[in-house]
């Protein structure tokens, strides 16, 4: 096939130009693998002379020979709940009770571990990080280890199983519900915001290194507390005297009072302070 391309002056594909000299890396790799397998076979010294297929078949046959008598009580001192069937029912309800207890604790924690709810404030961000870290640590501990610790704490019995399952499920369900809350469609929230809803007003303090900003901030708060904005009358949403004012001190409806206009106007803040000082 290579001659076909050479006779027509075409480049020969790499697949047709292969030979033992060009494929030495592949051949060396195969040789190393063969040597390793040979050494491993010699070292392990696999011996199958002691195999007993008849005994193994008999054991496998016993596995499918069910003894239904163990489902009930074995003597006159045992009740239904001491048999295998009663203990299986108890085990199922152990899981149900543990999951229900975990649900009561995991749902509030899931709201604290949702980024879209806790974002926007340093304190809530710290709470979010702590809750998510706690859920991760709880989820990383195997439930068998938790049950062993609960046995040491409560002793052998159903209490150790319920609290062990509940502790592990708090981490699992808290993570699942927090991610579900984070995946909530933002459309309804944006629609509510478009109707005029907003977060509670908050007053942002200026930096301590700027005394003028701090005086202006205090004067603004005092002016707004002495002259609150009037309520918006019904049917007058388009009146120019009643409009939304979006500033750092919150969302207010109504016209600016004179003191508030002076407080929010940097050009007249100095003259108003001088007027207050002379009065």
C-alpha positions as CSV (number, residue, x, y, z in Angstrom):
1,X,0.0,0.0,0.0
2,X,2.9,2.4,0.7
3,X,4.1,2.0,-2.9
4,X,0.7,3.2,-4.2
5,X,1.2,6.6,-2.5
6,X,4.9,6.8,-3.4
7,X,4.3,6.1,-7.1
8,X,1.9,9.0,-7.3
9,X,4.0,11.4,-5.3
10,X,1.6,11.5,-2.3
11,X,2.6,11.6,1.3
12,X,2.5,8.1,2.9
13,X,0.2,7.9,6.0
14,X,1.8,7.2,9.3
15,X,0.0,3.9,9.6
16,X,1.7,2.6,6.4
17,X,5.1,3.8,7.4
18,X,5.3,1.7,10.6
19,X,8.0,-0.9,11.1
20,X,9.7,-2.6,14.0
21,X,12.3,0.2,14.2
22,X,9.7,3.0,14.4
23,X,7.5,1.1,16.9
24,X,10.3,0.3,19.4
25,X,8.5,2.3,22.3
26,X,5.4,0.1,21.9
27,X,7.4,-3.1,21.8
28,X,9.4,-2.1,24.8
29,X,6.2,-1.4,26.8
30,X,4.8,-4.8,25.9
31,X,8.1,-6.5,26.9
32,X,8.1,-4.7,30.3
33,X,4.5,-5.7,31.0
34,X,5.3,-9.4,30.1
35,X,8.3,-9.4,32.5
36,X,6.3,-7.9,35.3
37,X,3.5,-10.5,34.9
38,X,6.0,-13.4,34.8
39,X,7.7,-12.2,38.0
40,X,4.4,-11.7,39.7
41,X,3.3,-15.3,38.8
42,X,6.5,-16.7,40.2
43,X,6.3,-14.7,43.5
44,X,2.6,-15.4,44.2
45,X,3.0,-19.1,43.5
46,X,-0.7,-19.7,42.9
47,X,-1.6,-23.3,44.1
48,X,-5.0,-24.8,43.1
49,X,-4.3,-28.3,44.2
50,X,-6.3,-27.8,47.5
51,X,-9.5,-26.7,45.8
52,X,-12.6,-28.6,46.9
53,X,-15.4,-27.9,44.4
54,X,-17.8,-30.4,46.1
55,X,-17.6,-28.7,49.4
56,X,-18.0,-25.2,47.9
57,X,-21.1,-26.4,46.0
58,X,-22.6,-27.8,49.2
59,X,-22.1,-24.4,51.0
60,X,-23.7,-22.5,48.1
61,X,-26.7,-24.9,48.2
62,X,-27.2,-24.2,51.9
63,X,-27.4,-20.4,51.1
64,X,-30.6,-20.9,49.1
65,X,-32.2,-23.3,51.7
66,X,-34.3,-20.9,53.7
67,X,-35.3,-21.6,57.3
68,X,-38.6,-19.7,57.8
69,X,-38.8,-20.7,61.4
70,X,-36.4,-17.9,62.4
71,X,-39.0,-15.3,61.5
72,X,-41.1,-16.0,64.6
73,X,-40.2,-16.5,68.3
74,X,-37.9,-19.4,69.0
75,X,-39.2,-20.4,72.5
76,X,-42.0,-19.6,74.9
77,X,-40.1,-16.7,76.5
78,X,-39.9,-14.7,73.2
79,X,-42.5,-12.6,71.6
80,X,-43.2,-11.6,68.0
81,X,-40.8,-8.6,68.2
82,X,-38.0,-10.9,69.3
83,X,-38.1,-12.8,66.0
84,X,-36.5,-11.9,62.7
85,X,-39.7,-10.5,61.2
86,X,-40.4,-8.3,64.2
87,X,-36.8,-7.0,64.3
88,X,-36.9,-6.2,60.6
89,X,-40.0,-4.1,61.2
90,X,-38.2,-2.3,64.1
91,X,-35.2,-1.6,61.8
92,X,-37.4,0.0,59.2
93,X,-39.0,2.3,61.8
94,X,-35.6,3.1,63.2
95,X,-34.8,4.6,59.8
96,X,-38.1,6.4,59.6
97,X,-37.8,8.0,63.1
98,X,-34.1,8.9,62.5
99,X,-35.0,10.6,59.2
100,X,-38.0,12.5,60.7
101,X,-35.8,13.8,63.6
102,X,-33.1,14.8,61.1
103,X,-35.7,16.6,59.0
104,X,-36.8,18.8,61.8
105,X,-33.2,20.0,62.3
106,X,-32.0,20.0,58.7
107,X,-34.7,22.2,57.3
108,X,-33.8,25.3,59.4
109,X,-30.1,24.7,58.8
110,X,-30.7,24.5,55.1
111,X,-32.0,28.0,55.0
112,X,-28.9,29.2,56.9
113,X,-26.8,27.3,54.4
114,X,-28.3,28.8,51.3
115,X,-26.1,31.4,49.6
116,X,-28.9,33.3,47.9
117,X,-30.6,33.9,51.3
118,X,-27.6,34.6,53.5
119,X,-25.6,36.7,51.1
120,X,-25.4,40.5,51.4
121,X,-24.1,40.9,55.0
122,X,-20.8,40.0,56.6
123,X,-22.5,38.4,59.6
124,X,-24.9,36.3,57.5
125,X,-22.0,35.3,55.2
126,X,-20.1,34.0,58.2
127,X,-23.2,32.1,59.4
128,X,-23.5,30.6,55.9
129,X,-19.8,29.4,55.9
130,X,-20.1,27.9,59.4
131,X,-23.3,26.0,58.6
132,X,-22.0,24.7,55.3
133,X,-18.8,23.6,56.9
134,X,-20.7,21.9,59.7
135,X,-22.9,20.0,57.3
136,X,-19.9,18.9,55.3
137,X,-18.1,17.6,58.4
138,X,-21.3,15.7,59.6
139,X,-21.8,14.2,56.2
140,X,-18.2,13.0,56.0
141,X,-18.5,10.8,59.1
142,X,-19.6,7.3,58.3
143,X,-23.0,6.4,59.9
144,X,-21.4,3.2,61.4
145,X,-18.9,5.3,63.3
146,X,-21.7,7.5,64.5
147,X,-23.8,4.6,65.7
148,X,-20.8,3.1,67.6
149,X,-20.4,6.5,69.4
150,X,-24.1,6.5,70.1
151,X,-23.9,3.0,71.6
152,X,-21.3,4.2,74.0
153,X,-23.5,7.2,74.9
154,X,-26.9,5.5,75.1
155,X,-26.0,1.9,75.3
156,X,-27.4,-1.0,73.2
157,X,-30.9,-0.3,72.0
158,X,-33.1,1.6,69.6
159,X,-32.0,5.0,70.9
160,X,-28.5,4.6,69.6
161,X,-29.8,3.6,66.1
162,X,-32.3,6.5,65.9
163,X,-29.8,9.2,67.0
164,X,-27.0,7.8,64.9
165,X,-29.1,7.8,61.7
166,X,-30.5,11.2,62.6
167,X,-27.0,12.7,63.1
168,X,-25.8,11.5,59.7
169,X,-29.0,12.5,57.9
170,X,-28.7,16.0,59.2
171,X,-25.6,16.6,57.0
172,X,-27.1,14.8,54.0
173,X,-30.5,16.4,54.0
174,X,-29.2,19.8,55.0
175,X,-26.9,19.9,52.0
176,X,-29.7,18.7,49.6
177,X,-32.3,21.2,50.9
178,X,-29.8,24.1,50.9
179,X,-28.9,23.4,47.2
180,X,-32.6,23.1,46.4
181,X,-33.2,26.5,48.0
182,X,-30.2,28.0,46.0
183,X,-31.7,26.7,42.8
184,X,-35.1,28.5,43.3
185,X,-36.2,30.4,40.2
186,X,-35.4,34.1,40.7
187,X,-38.3,35.2,38.4
188,X,-40.9,35.5,41.2
189,X,-38.4,37.4,43.4
190,X,-37.6,39.8,40.6
191,X,-41.4,40.2,39.9
192,X,-42.0,41.1,43.6
193,X,-39.1,43.6,43.5
194,X,-40.5,45.2,40.3
195,X,-43.8,46.0,42.2
196,X,-41.8,48.1,44.7
197,X,-40.8,45.6,47.4
198,X,-37.3,46.0,48.8
199,X,-35.2,45.0,51.7
200,X,-35.6,46.8,55.1
201,X,-33.9,50.3,55.0
202,X,-30.5,50.4,56.5
203,X,-28.2,53.4,57.1
204,X,-24.6,52.9,56.0
205,X,-22.1,54.5,58.2
206,X,-19.3,56.4,56.4
207,X,-15.7,55.7,57.1
208,X,-14.3,56.9,60.4
209,X,-11.4,58.7,58.7
210,X,-13.8,61.1,57.0
211,X,-15.3,63.5,59.6
212,X,-17.3,65.6,57.0
213,X,-19.1,62.5,55.7
214,X,-19.9,61.4,59.3
215,X,-21.4,64.8,60.1
216,X,-23.4,64.8,56.9
217,X,-24.6,61.3,57.7
218,X,-25.7,62.3,61.2
219,X,-27.4,65.4,59.9
220,X,-29.3,63.4,57.2
221,X,-30.6,60.9,59.8
222,X,-31.7,63.7,62.1
223,X,-33.5,65.5,59.3
224,X,-35.3,62.4,58.0
225,X,-36.4,61.5,61.5
226,X,-37.8,65.0,62.1
227,X,-39.5,65.3,58.7
228,X,-40.8,61.9,57.6
229,X,-41.9,61.5,54.0
230,X,-45.8,61.6,53.5
231,X,-47.6,58.5,52.5
232,X,-48.5,58.0,48.9
233,X,-52.2,58.6,48.3
234,X,-54.2,56.0,46.3
235,X,-54.3,56.6,42.6
236,X,-51.5,59.1,42.5
237,X,-48.6,56.9,41.4
238,X,-47.7,59.2,38.5
239,X,-47.8,62.5,40.4
240,X,-44.5,64.3,40.3
241,X,-44.6,65.2,44.0
242,X,-44.7,61.5,45.0
243,X,-41.9,59.4,43.7
244,X,-39.5,56.8,44.8
245,X,-36.3,57.9,46.4
246,X,-33.6,55.3,46.3
247,X,-30.7,56.3,48.5
248,X,-28.4,54.6,51.0
249,X,-30.8,55.3,53.8
250,X,-33.6,53.1,52.3
251,X,-36.7,53.4,50.0
252,X,-39.1,56.2,50.8
253,X,-42.2,57.4,49.1
254,X,-43.1,61.1,48.9
255,X,-41.5,64.4,48.3
256,X,-38.2,65.4,49.9
257,X,-38.7,67.6,53.0
258,X,-36.6,70.8,53.1
259,X,-34.2,69.5,55.7
260,X,-33.8,66.2,53.8
261,X,-33.0,68.1,50.6
262,X,-30.4,70.1,52.5
263,X,-28.9,67.0,54.0
264,X,-28.7,65.2,50.7
265,X,-27.3,68.2,48.8
266,X,-23.5,68.5,49.3
267,X,-23.4,72.0,47.9
268,X,-25.8,73.4,50.6
269,X,-24.7,71.2,53.5
270,X,-22.0,73.7,54.6
271,X,-24.3,76.7,54.5
272,X,-27.0,74.9,56.4
273,X,-24.5,73.9,59.1
274,X,-23.4,77.5,59.5
275,X,-27.1,78.6,59.8
276,X,-27.6,76.0,62.5
277,X,-24.4,77.1,64.3
278,X,-25.5,80.8,64.3
279,X,-29.0,79.9,65.5
